Amino acid sequence: MFYDDETTADALQADHEAQWDADLIQAEMEAAARRLAAHGKAGFCTHQSAVGCIPEPVYEEQIGLKPGQLRCTSGCNTVFESDEAWEAASAAPESNPVPRTGHRGTTPLRRSDDAAQNGGA
C-alpha cells in the first residue's frame, strides 16, 4: 500500500524489512523445534502439554491434583505447582532434564461409547 507522501523505494524498503523480520522469527522457531526434538529423541520429556485440576476430572491424569497444580502429559507425569512452573519447564526443558517414563497424552475416564450406553452425551 502506498501513501501520497511515500516513494516506491520507501514502501519497498519497509516491505523488505518486514520480510526480514519474519524470516528471523521463522529461523528462531525452527531452531527451538530442533532443540526440543533433540531433547525428546534423547529420551527426555519436553513438557509441551499438561492437564490441570478441575472439580470433576475428565482424564486419569487429573486425579489427585490440587487447585493450581498441573500434571505433564508429555511422558513424565511431573506435577507442577503452578502455571508459571510448568511454563518455565516447557520453555527450557533441558535446564532440568526429566526422563520420559510413561505414555504421552491423556486417558479419558469415560469413553464416548460409555456415555451412549448410559444415555448421556
C-alpha positions as a Python dict, from the first residue, in 0.01 Angstrom:
ca = {
    (1, 'M'): (0, 0, 0),
    (2, 'F'): (139, 337, -98),
    (3, 'Y'): (63, 676, 53),
    (4, 'D'): (75, 1007, -130),
    (5, 'D'): (387, 1122, 53),
    (6, 'E'): (565, 788, 20),
    (7, 'T'): (801, 690, -258),
    (8, 'T'): (804, 345, -409),
    (9, 'A'): (1155, 291, -271),
    (10, 'D'): (1036, 369, 84),
    (11, 'A'): (748, 125, 54),
    (12, 'L'): (966, -147, -91),
    (13, 'Q'): (1227, -94, 183),
    (14, 'A'): (958, -125, 453),
    (15, 'D'): (824, -441, 289),
    (16, 'H'): (1174, -588, 267),
    (17, 'E'): (1239, -513, 635),
    (18, 'A'): (911, -674, 736),
    (19, 'Q'): (1002, -986, 537),
    (20, 'W'): (1346, -993, 701),
    (21, 'D'): (1181, -977, 1047),
    (22, 'A'): (951, -1266, 952),
    (23, 'D'): (1249, -1469, 829),
    (24, 'L'): (1431, -1413, 1160),
    (25, 'I'): (1125, -1516, 1362),
    (26, 'Q'): (1083, -1829, 1147),
    (27, 'A'): (1450, -1920, 1195),
    (28, 'E'): (1415, -1881, 1574),
    (29, 'M'): (1106, -2105, 1575),
    (30, 'E'): (1280, -2371, 1365),
    (31, 'A'): (1583, -2367, 1599),
    (32, 'A'): (1354, -2410, 1902),
    (33, 'A'): (1177, -2702, 1731),
    (34, 'R'): (1509, -2873, 1653),
    (35, 'R'): (1623, -2823, 2013),
    (36, 'L'): (1301, -2975, 2152),
    (37, 'A'): (1313, -3264, 1905),
    (38, 'A'): (1672, -3348, 2002),
    (39, 'H'): (1582, -3333, 2373),
    (40, 'G'): (1286, -3566, 2316),
    (41, 'K'): (1488, -3802, 2097),
    (42, 'A'): (1741, -3832, 2380),
    (43, 'G'): (1460, -3975, 2597),
    (44, 'F'): (1375, -3665, 2797),
    (45, 'C'): (1037, -3502, 2843),
    (46, 'T'): (977, -3168, 2673),
    (47, 'H'): (679, -3072, 2897),
    (48, 'Q'): (481, -2943, 2599),
    (49, 'S'): (136, -3045, 2726),
    (50, 'A'): (-31, -3066, 3065),
    (51, 'V'): (-368, -3101, 3236),
    (52, 'G'): (-486, -2902, 3535),
    (53, 'C'): (-704, -2961, 3837),
    (54, 'I'): (-1080, -2935, 3785),
    (55, 'P'): (-1361, -3028, 4029),
    (56, 'E'): (-1473, -3329, 3824),
    (57, 'P'): (-1173, -3485, 3648),
    (58, 'V'): (-1215, -3584, 3285),
    (59, 'Y'): (-879, -3758, 3249),
    (60, 'E'): (-699, -4008, 3473),
    (61, 'E'): (-404, -3768, 3483),
    (62, 'Q'): (-618, -3510, 3665),
    (63, 'I'): (-694, -3738, 3961),
    (64, 'G'): (-511, -3629, 4276),
    (65, 'L'): (-424, -3279, 4155),
    (66, 'K'): (-481, -2989, 4392),
    (67, 'P'): (-613, -2650, 4274),
    (68, 'G'): (-345, -2469, 4078),
    (69, 'Q'): (-143, -2781, 4000),
    (70, 'L'): (-77, -2922, 3653),
    (71, 'R'): (44, -3267, 3550),
    (72, 'C'): (268, -3307, 3247),
    (73, 'T'): (113, -3526, 2976),
    (74, 'S'): (419, -3531, 2751),
    (75, 'G'): (551, -3851, 2906),
    (76, 'C'): (691, -3781, 3254),
    (77, 'N'): (377, -3717, 3468),
    (78, 'T'): (560, -3449, 3668),
    (79, 'V'): (327, -3241, 3887),
    (80, 'F'): (389, -2867, 3865),
    (81, 'E'): (267, -2642, 4147),
    (82, 'S'): (160, -2357, 3916),
    (83, 'D'): (113, -2245, 3556),
    (84, 'E'): (433, -2044, 3590),
    (85, 'A'): (634, -2350, 3697),
    (86, 'W'): (503, -2554, 3403),
    (87, 'E'): (561, -2268, 3158),
    (88, 'A'): (921, -2231, 3277),
    (89, 'A'): (981, -2606, 3240),
    (90, 'S'): (823, -2616, 2893),
    (91, 'A'): (1025, -2313, 2777),
    (92, 'A'): (1358, -2470, 2874),
    (93, 'P'): (1317, -2843, 2939),
    (94, 'E'): (1689, -2909, 2902),
    (95, 'S'): (1764, -2692, 3207),
    (96, 'N'): (1627, -2970, 3430),
    (97, 'P'): (1611, -3292, 3221),
    (98, 'V'): (1337, -3534, 3329),
    (99, 'P'): (1334, -3881, 3170),
    (100, 'R'): (1022, -3968, 2974),
    (101, 'T'): (880, -4264, 3167),
    (102, 'G'): (517, -4300, 3067),
    (103, 'H'): (282, -4266, 2776),
    (104, 'R'): (216, -3932, 2612),
    (105, 'G'): (-129, -3781, 2609),
    (106, 'T'): (-432, -3825, 2830),
    (107, 'T'): (-653, -4118, 2927),
    (108, 'P'): (-1025, -4036, 2939),
    (109, 'L'): (-1208, -4156, 3249),
    (110, 'R'): (-1520, -4218, 3043),
    (111, 'R'): (-1524, -4335, 2684),
    (112, 'S'): (-1775, -4197, 2436),
    (113, 'D'): (-1937, -4542, 2397),
    (114, 'D'): (-1992, -4550, 2779),
    (115, 'A'): (-2188, -4226, 2752),
    (116, 'A'): (-2408, -4364, 2475),
    (117, 'Q'): (-2487, -4678, 2680),
    (118, 'N'): (-2578, -4468, 2983),
    (119, 'G'): (-2798, -4230, 2786),
    (120, 'G'): (-2555, -3939, 2814),
    (121, 'A'): (-2381, -3734, 2554),
}
